[in-house]
Amino acid sequence: MNGSKYTLNESNIDIKEESTKENKTVDNVQKKGDEQKYILDIVVSVNKLKAYLRVRLLDKSVEINHEEILQKLKELDIVYGINENDIKEFCEKKEYFKELIVAEGLIPINEKNAYLKYNFDIDNNIQFTEKKDGSIDFKNINAIKSVEKDGLLCTKIPIELGKNGFDIFGKEVPHNKARDVGLPTGKNTYVSEDGLKLYANVSGCIYKKANSVDVDNVYTVKCVDHRTGNIDFLGSVLIKEDVKAGFTVKAKNNITVKGMVEGATLEAGGDITISNGMNGRDVGKISAGGNITSKYLENSIVCADKNIYSCAIINCNVNARQSIILKGARATIIGGECIAGEIIQAKTIGTKNNIQTKIVIDLNKYFNAENLKSKNKQSSIKIEKEIKKQEDSLKQLEEKIKMLLPYIKKSPENEKIYKYAILKKVEQNKDIGLLKAKLLEQKEENKKISDHKILCSGIIYANTRISIGWLKYVVREDLSYSKLYNDGSDIQITPLLPSELSAEG
């Protein structure tokens, strides 16, 4: 044979290649005289990572020396990964009927692509929960992806390095390079120092885009209904239309509703603003850590740590730690109960048909010992002790009056004692009121008790019930353009000054 040859076999494909070495043959023939005993075929895989030996026996009694096989591998320049022990065992056991792997290269280890591991659901799957009765809760569908400030958004798993291999001819086989990936930095995000983690720079809602992750501290929806479910968000919530009945919106910061609220619950750590007003249908509730502003409030429970602003409050239970201010053409309070710590201002309170309306200036918070300033503390404690002493004395006097009551008409002397006791009770109530007023002003750093007031620029209708601190007053006849305040001993009703309205309005 002028040129030797070997067979390449992979995936059932036989490929014939010409050897670069001359005077070499893949076939090794043992002859006895002119008789051929066997043929050795060396088959090399296409990727040159394996060599196979196939023996074609022409005489079953033949014996093959492993050295012959090694020599043939050498002649073919197969030098790497030769399985010499397997070849020896093959020859010793005369397992010529088997196909033997005589050489194996080192398979290269390819690099693994870098990838991102997200710390939130990126598939927008809606998760329904089951109620105790077995039905599905379609309101709490957990549709918002939220994250706290400095919360982990995603982690980059870096490229896993590879390693080159070698074929059976001793040539290096390069490994495949991997694809790198960058962190999807976006709005309100930052990257860790090692470049492998992405964090949120603010508390808010996660928006995953094609190549970025954004965090927005305002969650915006068109309408709150069965499509969105209840909302519980770490930042602020903007609702472009309405909040439907039966749904709840909670926000760590502010809630803004461009439409109206119908029998729903709103809770905010900051301010709540409702452009078109709220009808709570006797079940709706609003609670804010800041101010509440609504075009109108009807049949609702409303509570604010600061101020409440509206054009009309109808049949509501309203409580503002600071003030309740009614503005606009109507500026009306009708029915229900309005409680404020400082000022209640309206144009109209009550109605012509005398619907009972309760207006309360609550002064209790100003008697909390936590409000004391160090410079007034000792004096305030002294006044509190005196109030306690007077109240105990008043309690004893009331018990005596109660005991005297059955005996008034039995003698002139008893009637005289009874009248004296009643006068004494009136005086003691007045003294206690003055002490409380003094204490209040001292605890508010000399702010006057008269600064806690009710301002009405129109009419307070009859059957309106007024409470300012410890004093109560029922309006028997309509009052016009009036200011009401507690002077310590009585509720005073005076004409309203235009300057007072302008200062508060």
C-alpha positions in Angstrom: 0.0 0.0 0.0 1.5 3.4 -1.0 -0.3 5.3 1.8 -1.9 4.1 5.0 -5.4 4.9 6.0 -7.7 4.9 9.1 -11.5 5.1 9.5 -13.3 7.9 11.4 -16.6 6.9 12.9 -19.1 9.1 14.8 -22.9 8.9 14.9 -22.9 5.9 12.5 -20.9 7.9 9.9 -17.7 6.3 8.5 -15.2 8.8 7.1 -12.1 7.9 5.3 -9.1 10.1 5.7 -5.6 9.8 4.2 -2.8 9.6 6.8 -0.1 12.2 6.8 2.4 9.5 7.6 3.8 7.4 4.7 4.5 3.6 4.9 2.0 3.1 7.7 -1.2 1.0 7.6 -4.2 0.8 9.9 -4.5 -2.9 9.1 -2.1 -5.2 10.8 -2.0 -8.6 9.2 -0.5 -11.7 10.8 0.3 -14.2 8.1 1.3 -17.8 8.1 3.0 -18.3 4.8 0.7 -16.5 2.5 -2.3 -17.0 4.8 -3.7 -13.8 6.4 -4.7 -14.5 10.1 -6.3 -11.1 11.3 -6.8 -7.5 10.5 -6.5 -4.6 13.1 -8.8 -1.6 12.4 -8.2 1.6 14.3 -11.3 3.9 14.2 -10.9 7.5 15.3 -13.9 9.6 16.3 -14.7 12.7 14.4 -13.7 15.0 17.3 -10.4 13.0 17.7 -11.1 12.4 21.4 -11.4 8.5 21.1 -9.8 5.7 19.2 -11.5 2.3 18.9 -9.9 -1.0 18.0 -11.8 -3.6 16.0 -10.3 -6.9 15.3 -11.3 -8.9 12.2 -10.2 -12.5 12.8 -9.5 -14.7 9.8 -8.2 -17.6 12.1 -9.8 -18.2 15.5 -6.6 -19.7 16.9 -4.6 -16.6 16.4 -3.0 -14.7 19.4 -2.4 -10.9 19.3 0.4 -9.3 21.3 -0.5 -6.0 22.9 2.8 -4.5 21.7 1.6 -4.8 18.2 -1.4 -2.6 19.0 0.7 0.0 20.8 3.0 0.1 17.9 0.1 0.7 15.5 -1.1 3.6 17.7 2.4 5.1 17.6 2.6 4.8 13.9 -0.7 6.8 13.7 0.7 9.5 16.0 -1.9 8.6 18.7 0.0 9.5 21.8 -2.4 10.9 24.4 -4.7 8.9 26.8 -3.7 5.4 25.6 -5.4 2.8 27.7 -2.4 0.4 27.9 -3.8 -1.7 30.8 -7.1 -2.2 28.9 -5.2 -3.2 25.8 -3.1 -5.8 27.8 -6.2 -7.3 29.4 -7.9 -7.4 26.0 -5.1 -9.4 24.5 -4.7 -11.7 27.6 -8.4 -12.6 27.6 -8.5 -12.8 23.8 -11.6 -10.7 23.8 -11.1 -10.0 20.1 -14.9 -10.0 19.5 -15.3 -6.7 21.4 -14.7 -3.2 20.3 -12.0 -1.7 22.6 -11.4 2.0 23.4 -7.6 2.1 23.0 -7.1 5.9 23.6 -9.2 8.7 25.1 -8.5 12.3 25.0 -9.3 14.9 27.7 -12.7 16.4 27.0 -12.7 20.2 27.4 -14.8 21.7 30.1 -16.8 24.5 28.6 -17.5 27.7 30.5 -21.0 28.2 31.9 -22.9 31.3 31.0 -23.4 34.0 33.6 -27.1 34.4 34.6 -29.3 36.5 36.9 -31.2 35.1 39.9 -34.1 37.4 40.7 -35.4 37.8 44.2 -39.0 38.3 43.0 -41.4 36.7 40.7 -40.7 37.8 37.1 -43.6 35.9 35.5 -46.4 38.2 36.8 -48.2 35.2 38.3 -51.3 36.2 40.3 -51.5 34.2 43.5 -55.0 33.6 44.9 -55.5 32.6 48.5 -58.2 30.4 49.9 -60.6 31.6 52.6 -61.5 29.5 55.7 -64.8 28.4 54.0 -62.8 27.0 51.1 -63.8 29.7 48.6 -61.2 31.7 46.7 -60.3 35.3 47.9 -60.4 37.3 44.7 -59.6 40.6 46.5 -56.2 39.7 48.1 -54.4 38.6 44.9 -50.9 39.9 45.9 -50.4 41.6 42.5 -47.8 44.1 43.7 -44.1 43.3 43.7 -42.8 45.4 46.6 -39.3 45.8 48.1 -38.0 47.6 51.1 -35.2 50.2 50.8 -31.9 48.3 50.5 -33.8 45.2 49.7 -32.1 42.7 47.3 -33.5 42.7 43.8 -31.3 40.2 41.9 -28.0 38.5 42.1 -25.5 37.9 39.2 -24.2 34.3 39.1 -20.8 34.9 37.3 -19.3 32.8 34.5 -18.1 29.4 35.6 -14.6 29.0 34.2 -13.8 26.2 31.8 -10.7 24.1 31.0 -9.0 23.1 27.7 -8.8 19.5 26.7 -6.5 17.3 24.5 -7.2 15.0 21.6 -5.6 11.6 21.2 -3.0 13.2 19.0 -1.8 15.4 21.9 -3.2 18.6 20.4 -5.0 21.0 22.8 -8.7 21.3 22.3 -10.0 24.8 23.4 -13.1 25.0 25.5 -16.1 27.1 24.5 -16.3 30.6 25.9 -19.4 31.6 27.9 -21.7 34.6 27.6 -21.5 37.2 30.3 -24.5 39.3 31.5 -24.7 42.6 33.3 -26.9 43.6 36.2 -30.2 45.2 35.0 -29.7 48.5 36.8 -32.6 50.9 36.5 -34.4 53.7 38.3 -33.8 53.9 42.1 -31.4 50.9 42.2 -27.7 50.5 43.1 -25.0 47.8 42.6 -23.0 46.2 45.4 -19.2 46.8 45.6 -18.5 43.4 44.2 -20.7 44.1 41.2 -22.8 40.9 41.8 -25.9 42.2 43.6 -28.6 44.8 42.7 -30.4 46.6 45.5 -33.3 49.0 45.8 -32.5 52.6 46.7 -36.0 53.3 47.9 -39.0 51.3 49.3 -41.4 50.8 46.5 -42.8 48.8 43.6 -40.7 46.7 41.3 -41.1 47.1 37.5 -39.1 44.6 35.4 -38.4 45.8 31.9 -36.5 44.1 29.0 -33.1 45.2 30.1 -33.6 46.9 33.5 -35.3 46.7 36.9 -36.9 49.9 38.2 -38.1 50.7 41.7 -40.8 53.3 41.9 -42.0 54.7 45.3 -45.3 55.5 43.7 -47.5 52.6 42.6 -50.0 53.7 39.9 -53.2 51.9 38.9 -56.2 52.9 36.9 -58.9 51.7 39.3 -59.0 49.5 42.4 -61.4 46.6 41.7 -61.3 42.8 41.0 -58.6 43.3 38.4 -56.1 44.8 40.9 -57.4 43.3 44.2 -56.5 44.9 47.5 -53.4 47.1 47.6 -50.8 47.0 50.3 -47.8 49.1 49.3 -44.5 50.3 50.8 -44.5 53.7 49.2 -47.3 56.0 47.8 -50.3 54.9 45.8 -51.8 56.9 42.9 -55.3 55.7 41.7 -56.3 57.4 38.4 -60.0 56.6 38.8 -62.1 55.0 41.6 -61.8 52.7 44.5 -64.7 50.2 44.4 -66.7 49.1 47.4 -65.3 46.3 49.5 -61.6 46.9 48.6 -58.7 48.0 50.8 -55.8 50.3 49.9 -52.9 50.6 52.3 -49.8 52.7 51.7 -46.8 53.4 53.9 -46.7 57.0 52.5 -49.5 58.8 50.6 -52.7 57.7 48.8 -54.1 59.9 46.0 -57.5 59.0 44.4 -58.4 61.0 41.3 -61.9 59.6 41.2 -64.1 58.7 44.2 -64.1 56.1 46.9 -67.2 53.8 47.4 -67.5 51.9 50.7 -63.8 51.0 50.8 -61.0 51.2 53.3 -58.0 53.5 52.9 -55.0 53.5 55.3 -51.9 55.7 54.8 -48.9 56.6 56.8 -48.9 60.0 55.2 -51.6 62.1 53.5 -54.8 60.9 51.8 -56.3 63.0 48.9 -59.7 62.1 47.3 -60.5 64.3 44.3 -64.2 63.4 43.9 -65.1 62.5 47.5 -66.1 59.4 49.4 -69.4 57.7 50.2 -68.5 55.0 52.8 -72.0 53.4 52.7 -71.7 53.1 56.5 -68.7 50.6 56.1 -66.0 52.8 54.5 -63.0 53.9 56.6 -60.2 56.4 56.1 -57.1 56.6 58.3 -54.1 58.8 57.7 -50.9 59.6 59.6 -51.0 63.0 58.0 -53.8 65.1 56.5 -57.0 64.0 54.8 -58.4 66.1 51.9 -61.6 65.0 50.2 -64.3 66.9 48.2 -66.9 65.4 50.5 -67.2 62.7 53.2 -70.4 60.8 53.6 -71.4 57.9 55.8 -67.8 57.1 56.7 -65.4 56.8 59.6 -62.5 59.2 59.1 -59.4 59.6 61.3 -56.3 61.8 60.7 -53.2 62.4 62.9 -53.1 66.0 61.5 -55.9 67.9 59.7 -59.0 67.0 57.7 -60.1 69.3 54.8 -63.4 68.9 53.0 -66.3 70.8 51.4 -69.0 68.8 53.2 -69.1 66.2 56.0 -72.4 64.3 56.1 -73.3 61.6 58.7 -69.7 60.7 59.5 -67.6 60.0 62.5 -64.6 62.2 62.0 -61.6 62.6 64.3 -58.6 64.9 63.6 -55.8 65.2 66.1 -55.4 68.9 64.9 -58.2 70.6 63.0 -61.2 70.0 60.8 -61.6 72.7 58.2 -64.6 72.9 55.9 -64.1 75.1 52.8 -66.0 76.0 49.7 -69.5 77.3 48.9 -71.2 74.8 51.2 -68.6 74.1 53.9 -71.2 72.0 55.8 -71.3 69.6 58.6 -74.5 67.6 58.9 -75.2 64.8 61.4 -72.6 62.4 62.9 -69.8 63.5 65.1 -66.7 65.6 64.4 -63.9 65.6 66.9 -60.8 67.8 66.7 -58.0 68.8 69.0 -57.6 72.4 67.9 -60.2 74.0 65.6 -63.4 73.0 63.8 -64.3 75.5 61.1 -67.4 75.4 58.9 -69.9 77.7 57.2 -73.0 75.6 58.3 -73.3 73.1 61.2 -76.5 71.0 61.4 -79.7 71.5 59.4 -83.0 73.3 59.5 -84.8 70.1 60.4 -82.6 69.9 63.5 -80.7 66.6 62.7 -78.5 66.0 65.7 -74.9 66.9 65.0 -72.1 66.5 67.6 -69.1 68.9 67.5 -66.3 68.1 69.9 -63.0 69.9 70.7 -61.0 67.2 72.6 -58.5 68.6 75.0 -57.5 65.3 76.7 -54.3 64.9 74.7 -53.0 68.2 76.1 -53.2 66.7 79.6 -50.9 63.9 78.8 -47.9 64.0 81.1 -45.6 63.4 78.0 -46.4 66.9 76.8 -44.9 68.5 79.8 -41.8 70.7 79.3 -39.1 70.5 81.9 -39.5 74.2 82.9 -43.2 73.8 83.7 -43.1 70.3 85.0 -43.0 71.0 88.7 -45.7 73.7 88.5 -47.9 71.5 86.4 -47.6 68.6 88.9 -48.6 71.0 91.6 -51.7 72.1 89.7 -52.6 68.5 88.9 -52.5 67.6 92.6 -54.8 70.6 93.3 -57.2 69.5 90.6 -57.2 66.0 92.1 -57.9 67.4 95.6 -60.7 69.6 94.3 -62.3 66.7 92.4 -62.2 64.4 95.4 -63.8 67.1 97.5 -66.4 67.6 94.8 -67.2 63.9 94.8 -67.7 63.9 98.5 -70.0 66.9 98.2 -72.1 65.2 95.5 -72.5 62.2 97.8 -73.8 64.5 100.6 -76.2 66.2 98.2 -77.5 62.8 97.2 -78.0 61.8 100.8 -79.8 65.1 101.6 -82.2 64.9 98.7 -84.9 62.8 100.4 -84.9 65.1 103.5 -85.1 68.5 101.8 -88.9 69.1 102.5 -88.8 67.7 106.0 -87.4 70.9 107.5 -86.3 74.4 106.5 -82.9 73.7 107.9 -82.4 70.7 105.5 -83.5 72.8 102.5 -81.0 75.5 103.6 -78.1 73.0 103.8 -79.1 71.5 100.4 -79.1 74.9 98.7 -75.7 75.8 100.2 -74.3 72.5 99.0 -75.6 73.1 95.4 -73.9 76.6 95.4 -70.7 75.0 96.7 -70.8 72.5 93.9 -71.1 75.2 91.3 -68.2 77.1 92.8 -66.0 74.0 93.0 -66.8 73.1 89.3 -65.8 76.6 88.3 -62.5 76.4 90.3 -61.7 73.0 88.8 -62.3 74.4 85.3 -60.0 77.4 85.9 -57.3 75.1 87.2 -57.6 72.8 84.1 -57.4 75.9 81.8 -54.3 77.0 83.6 -52.8 73.6 83.3 -53.6 73.4 79.6 -52.0 76.7 78.8 -48.9 75.8 80.8 -48.5 72.4 79.1 -48.9 74.1 75.7 -46.2 76.6 76.5 -48.6 79.4 77.3 -50.9 78.8 74.4 -54.3 80.1 75.3 -57.2 77.7 75.9 -59.3 79.9 73.7 -57.2 78.9 70.7 -59.1 75.6 70.8 -62.3 76.7 69.2 -65.3 76.3 66.9 -65.6 78.8 64.1 -68.8 79.1 62.1 -69.2 81.7 59.4 -72.8 80.9 58.7 -75.4 79.1 61.0 -75.1 76.6 63.8 -78.6 75.1 63.8 -80.5 74.1 66.9 -80.0 70.5 68.3 -76.2 70.8 67.6 -74.4 69.4 70.7 -71.1 71.1 71.5 -68.3 69.7 73.7 -65.1 71.7 74.4 -62.9 69.8 76.8 -64.9 69.1 80.0 -67.7 71.6 79.2 -70.8 70.8 77.2 -73.4 73.0 75.5 -76.6 72.2 73.5 -77.6 74.8 70.9 -81.3 75.6 71.6 -81.6 78.4 69.1 -79.7 78.9 65.8 -76.4 80.8 66.2 -75.0 83.0 63.4 -71.4 84.0 62.6 -70.1 82.7 66.0 -66.9 81.6 67.7 -67.3 79.1 70.6 -64.5 78.3 73.1 -63.9 77.1 76.7 -62.6 79.9 79.0 -62.1 77.4 81.9 -65.5 77.9 83.5 -68.0 78.1 80.7 -68.4 77.8 76.9 -68.3 81.3 75.6 -70.1 82.3 72.4 -68.8 85.5 70.7 -69.1 87.1 67.3 -66.7 85.7 64.7 -64.0 88.1 63.6 -63.2 88.2 59.9 -59.5 88.1 60.8 -60.0 84.7 62.5 -61.5 83.2 59.4 -58.8 84.6 57.1 -56.1 83.3 59.5 -57.5 79.8 59.4 -58.9 79.7 55.9 
